[in-house]
């Protein structure tokens, strides 16, 4: 009691110094915790600038298609028709992106008779909310595939997935559990949403501050406590044995490129990997055209719209 009283009202020089140090430590911790919390909020709720597009004037004759997601709400996506009864490619945009930013890839796939579907993940584009960098996004993708299976104009047993970083993580997760996934292409993917969080913290420049990395990770784990026992998707990749997989890396995102390379190494066959100079969002029109041709070729070789024995 005497010690507490001395700290509250220090009378000796030593007690005064100790109280000052304790106050500085407390102030520092509160400050770093505040910075970490604000940074985490910025990462999980980035600014949204949803594109306003009219389906009635878009090429490819897309239609709106809604599907239920966990929690009781509905999500609306765009369905681009290809060969009736043919496979469907679900295109999964990445973090800080939205469905409207991958429309050229959609057009390339549809031009080769694939049915194509895309939607906005939570916290992106037209969908409000807080992103989980992949945890909840995988269930959204699962719900989309399940709903598309009920359509009478698609092949219910043949789906392809293309995903960019966060969308790539979600695609890998779904491919490990859904036998309807017949081919998979992921670009700058990662094995664990916590890895993507730390990449974003590092990019912010605030990781140099003591404890920021640990505190943002702790906050992220608390926000996503329900997923605390979920292993990295790399531990589940053996379940994709027999599914053709394409792993794409880009030189301008070395952290994600290394993550994707590790996923490729740990993945069973059949598989292939390529490395591009720039990430998809930063490509020139010519580079993007070549990239999209590569994606189309991959899916044509592995899940062609018309079976080889078709007339």
Beta strands, then each sheet from edge to edge (+ up, - down):
strand 1: 63-68
strand 2: 74-80
strand 3: 86-92
strand 4: 115-119
strand 5: 154-164
strand 6: 181-187
strand 7: 244-250
strand 8: 271-276
sheet 1: 1+ 2- 4+ 3+ 5+ 6+ 7+ 8+
end
